Amino acid sequence: MKILLSLLVASIVTVNADDWPRWMGEKADGIWREEGVRKDLKEKLPVVWRAPVGWGYSGPAVVGNRVYLSDYQRTEGELINNPGKAVKWEGSERVLCLDAKTGEPVWTYEAPRTYRLSYPGGPRSTPTVADGMVYFLGGMGNLVCLDARSGEKKWEKDFQKDFKAALPIWGFSAHPLVSNGLVYCVVGGEGSVAVAFDAKTGEVKWKALTSEKQGYCPPSIIRAGGVDQLLIWHPQAMNALNPKTGETYWSLPLKPNYGMSVMTPRLVGNKIFASGIGRVGAMIELDESKPAAKFAWKGKPKTAVYCCNSTPIIVDGVIYGSDIDSSNLIAASVEDGRRYWQTIDPVIAEKYQKGGRHGTVYLTYHEGNQQFWLVNEGGDLILAELSKEGYKELGRQHILKPTNEAFNRPVTWSAPAFSDQAVFMRNDKELVRVDLSGPSS
């Protein structure tokens, strides 16, 4: 009996094939690999449950039969979204653990936190669930490790206090990466833009890199040149480090405006694509025999796609992403960046399309069905087929009401999670589970 109970408990926090344990899924590549997912949107999808939540830009993580989500409970302060000025909020940050089948609360971790951020509406970073722990980075730079079963805090780091990291105007946003017993974070401060912590104890194992600003881009690990390479894109350069030691393998200048290195670099073959505000974008070619790199091409006006809030998906030699300047969903060539097509319709509601900037749509590719699930800033769920020939919408359903604001239009800027034949979406009032099960042929 004890063995059976242990196995049941372990299943709560062990990653399965259809889990979504971190930002952009199990492999952080935005690909959904689960079977038994519907291929059409001809009928209205059932909302299985709705659970009340607070403010947050962060997305949910799903592991086993648990959903993990962070939010902010505001007690004082006004909702003022000024891109160039921080706003003060009083309240607390939380990590919520909910039953994935019912939406019922399992446990809640809460800590008082004063926000001094531009766009203060809650945490940015999606919780990372690994090896029975939940790693959460708050908007003010507090990294906490929690037991995934109970919510008990194991350790905590304060990036501003412990590393003298400057507070980014839009908050600490880079989702923690857990690999081989280490937690990799973009921190800030002298010699500590990148920091590796022991996953069990929080002990600092190494620190690396200095930059005027740390940026918002999450760390990622790729395999190239015969070695694992930890990618850290701060606002001055794209860097590749030895994940075990922090030693720099290579560095290339890539400088978006306003310190906004945001999107996760995308690996395609032996190349990396990254882009950002100011029409800064590049395809980086990786050396196949050693850890080294060079630029294959750089973006120009009317070429490539310049992503910010959401990370693009690359399939069959085509880059698909939402462009920060035009707010269009754009398809561009991996080989040279030339654009195949663009459309704003999946991104921004028609009444707000004229002059709208920073339009945001989150893309997820279902590998088996060869279709894309899109969640846009208006709270719509869209099923589409994308290719270099064009955009074909197969259906859409409005799921959530936008509860925040940006550039004089209502928005919900939060990435979804796909797991257990369902999508999990949130705004600043509720988290919902929508059933996506159905025949996959």
N, C-alpha and C positions, 0 to 999 in steps of 0.2 A: 504493500500500500504506500509506504514512504517513497519507494522508487517511482511509482506512478504519479504521485503528487509532485515530486521533483521534476519529472518530465513535463507535466502540465504547466508548472510555473516557468520552466525554461522556455516553453513555447511562446510565452508572452513577450519575451524580449529577444528571441533569436530571429535573425533575418531569414525569411523564406523567399522563394523565387518571385512572389508577387508583392513583396513588401516595398515600401517607399520610405526608407529610413533617414533620408536627408534631402537637402536641396536637389531638385531635378532627378530624384530617384536613386536606386541602389548603386548605380555606377556614375551618378551625377552627369548623365549624358542626355537626359530628357527623352529616353526611350522606354516605352512600356512594353513588356515582353509577356504579359499574362495572356492565357488562352480564355476562350469563352466570353469574349467581349463583342458586343453588338457592332454591326457594320452599317447601320442606318439610324436616322433620326426622324422616322416618319411619324412616330407617335410620341405623345408627351411622356417624358421620363418621370418615374416616380421619385419623389424626395423621401428617402427612408426615414430620416430624422433631422431635426434642427436643434442645436444646442446653443444657449446664450454664451457669448464671449465679449471681450472688451476690445479696445483699440489695438491695431497691429497691422503692419505691412508684411509680417512674416507668414510663411506658409506652414501647413501641417506636415508632420511626418507620421507614417503609419508602419507599425511593426507588430506582426501577429494580430491579436485582437485588441490592440491599443492604438489610440491616436494621441499625438503629442503636439501641443500648440502653445505659443506664447502670446501674451497680450498685456495691455496696460490699463489699470484702473485709475482714471483721473479723478482727483478730488478738488483741485484748483487749477485755474488757467483756462484761457480761451483757445479755440481752434482758429489759429491764424497761420496760413501757409504762405510765408514770405521766403522766396528762394535765397535771399541774401541776408536774412536776419534770424537769429535764434529766438525761440519763444520758451518761456518758463512754464512747466507743468509740475504740479505736485501730485503724488499718487504712488502706485506700486506696480512693479513688473511681476507677472505671474508666468508659470509654466503649468498648463493644464494637461492632465491625462484623462482621456475619456474612453469608454468602451466603444470599439469601432462598430459593433453590431447595433447598439442601442443609443449611443450618444450620451449615456449616463456618466456622471463624473466618477472617477476612480480615486484620484488624489489631486491636490493642488499645492504647488510651491509658490510662495509669495514673499517679496522683499520690498520694503519702501525704497522709492527711487525718485529723485528730483530730476526732471528732464530740462535741459537747456539746448534745444535742437531746433533747427529749421525743419519744417514739416514734422512736428512733434508726435504725430499720431501712432505711437506704439513701437514695439521692437521691430527690427528689420530682419534679423537673422532667424532662419528656420532651425529648430532644434535638430541636432544630429544624434541618432540613436545607434550605439555600437557596444557590443559585448556587455549587455545588461546595464548600460549607463546612458543617461541623456546629458548631452553637452549643449548648453545654451549660452549665447552671447547676447547681452542686453544692449540697448541703444546707447548707454553711457559707458560701455566698456567693461561690464562685469561678467566674467566667464564663470559659470557654475557647472559643477558635475553633480548629477543627481542619480540616485538609484532608480532604474526604470520601473521597478515593481512597486516601490513604496513612496518615491519622491524625496527620500532622505538625502540631504546635502552631504556630499563627500568632501568636496573642497571648492574653493573659490579664489579667483584672481581679479584684481582691480587694475585694468590696464593704465588708467590715468595715474593712480597712486603708485603701483608697483614698478612701472616702467617709464613714468613721466611722459606718457604718450599724450600728445595734443588731441583734444576732442574734435573729431571731424564735424563740420557744421551740420551735416545730415546724419550724424550718428554713426557709431560702430555697426557695420553691416555685413562683414565678410563671414559667411557661414563656416563654423569650425570643420576641419577635416580630420578624421580619425583613421590611422593606418599603422599597422605593425606596432601597436602599443603606445603610439604617440598621438597627441592632439596638436595639429598645426593651426596657427592663427595668425592673421594679420593684425599686429598690435600697434606699432608706432614707437617713437622715441629713438634716442641715439643708439644705433647698432641693434635695434630690436623691431624693425618693421615686420620681420618674420620670426616667430618664436615657436619652438617645439616643447610641449609639456608632456611629462609622463602621464598617460591616460588614467592610471590608478591613483596617483598621489598628487598630481599637479606640479611636481618638481620640474623646474626649468632644465631641459636637457641641452639646448643650445639656443643662441640668438644670432640673427644675421641681418644685414642690410640697414642702410640709413637713407632716408629720403625726406624732403621738406614736408611732404604729406604722405600718409600711409595708403590713402585711397580706400576703395570699398569692394575690391575684387576678391572673391574667396580663393584660397589656395587649392591647387589640384595637383595630382601626380600622374605623369605619363611615363610610358616606356619608350625610349628612343636612344639610338646610339649605343645599344647594348646595356643601358643602365636605367634605373628609375630616376626621374627628374621631377623635382618639386617646383611648380610654376608659381611665382609670386609677381603679379603685375602691380607695381605701385605707380604713381603718376609720372615718374620719370623714365621708367624702363620696364621691359619685360625681362624677368630674371628666371634662370633655372638653377636650382640648388641641389646638392646632395641631401636627400631626405634624412640620412642618418647623422650628418655632421653640420649641415648648414653651409658647407663650402659652395662657393659660386662656380657653376660650370660655364655659364655664358650669360651675357646681358646685352640687350639691344634697346636703343632709345625708342620709346613709344609714349608720347606725351599728349594725352587728351586735355581739353580745356577744363579749368576749375578743379583740377585734381580728381576728375571723375573717371578713374579706372574702375569700372563696375562689372561688366559682363565677364562670365567665366570663359577663358580661352578655349576654343574648340579644336580638338585634335581630329584631323582627317588624313589618313595615310601617314606620310612623313612630314605633314605640315600642320601649323597652328594658325588659326584665324582669331583676331581680336580687333575690336573697334570701339569707338566712343564719340562723345560730343566734340564738335569742332571738325567733323569729317576726318577724324583720325582713325585710320584702319589699315591693317596690313595682314598679309599672308606670310608667315615665317616658315622657311624651309629648314628642316632638321637634318643634320648630318647622320647618315645611317651607320657609320663606323665608330663614331665617338660622340660625346656630348658637346655639340657645337651647333650653331645656327646662323642663318643669314636671311635677309629679306628676299622673298620671291617676288612680291609686288606690294605697292602701297596704294591706298585708295585715293581717288580723285573725285572732284565734283561730278555728280551724275553716274558714278560707278560705285560698286560695292553697296553695303548696307551698314549704317552706323547705329549700333545698338547701345542701349543704356540700361533701362529698367529690367528688361528681360534678355535672356541669352538666346542666340539663334541656334537653330538645328541644321545640321548638314547631312543631306541624304543624296546619294547618287551624283555627287559632284556639284550639288546646288546648295547655296547658303540661303536659308529662309529666316528672316528676322524682321522685327518692327523698327523702323528708322526713326531716330530721335528728332530729326529736323522736320521731316515731312509727315510723320505719323503713319506712313504707309507700311503695309506688309510687303516686303521686297524679296524677290528671288534673284540671286546673283551667282555668277560662275566662280567656282573654286579656282579655276586656272588663271583668270586675269581680272576678276571682279566686275566684269561687265554685267549690266542688269538685263534680265530676261523680261520681267514684268513687275508691276507694283499696283496695289489696290489699298484703299483706306477703309473699305466697307467692313472688313472683319475686326477692325481696331477701334474705331470711334463711331458713336452714333451719328446719324446723318445731320442732326440739328447742330452738332458741335464740330463738324468736320472742317469748316472754313477757318483757316488760321490756327488750327489746333496743333500744338507741339507736344513732344514727349508722349505721344500716343503709345499705349502699352497693350500688347497681347502676348500671352504665354503659350508657347507651342510645345506639344508633346506628340511624339511619333509612335504609333502603335506598329510594332515591327511585323507581327503576324498578318494583320489586316492591311498593312501598307497604307494607312490613313493617318491623318493628323487630327488630334483633339486640340481645340483652341479655347482659351478662356480670356475674354477681353476685359478691358477696364470698366465696361458697362455692366458686368456681371452675366454676360451671355456665355453659354457653352455651345461651341460650334464643332461640327464634324465636317472635314473637308479632305479633298484629294489635292495634293500640291505636286507639281512637276515643273520643269523648265518651260513647258508649253503654256501653263497657266494655273489659275486658282479655280477650283470647282467646289462650291459649297453644297454639301449634302443635307444640311439642315442645321437649325439652331434653336435653342431654348433659353429663355431668360430665367436665370436661377436666383440671382441675388441683386438686391437694390444697392447701387453705389452709396456709400455712407461717408466718404471723404470728398475732398475737393482738390483740384489742381488746375491752374491756368483757366479759371472761371468755368470749369465744367465738373460735373460729379464723376468721381472715379472710385474704383476699388482696385488698388494696386497690391495684389497678393497672389502668389503662385499657388496652383492647386497641387494635390497629391492624387495619384492613381494607384489603387490597390484593391484587392478583393472584389474585382469586377465592378468597381465603383469609382466615382470621383469625389474628392473631399475639397470643398471650396469654403472660403470665409470672407466676410466683410468685417466691419467694426461692431457688429451686433450679434452675429450668429455664425456658427460653423455648420455646414450641411453635408449630408451624404446623399449622393444621387446614384441610383442603380444604373449600371451600364452593361449588365449581363444580357446575353442573348446569343443566338446562333452566329457563329463566326464564319459561316460559309453560305 
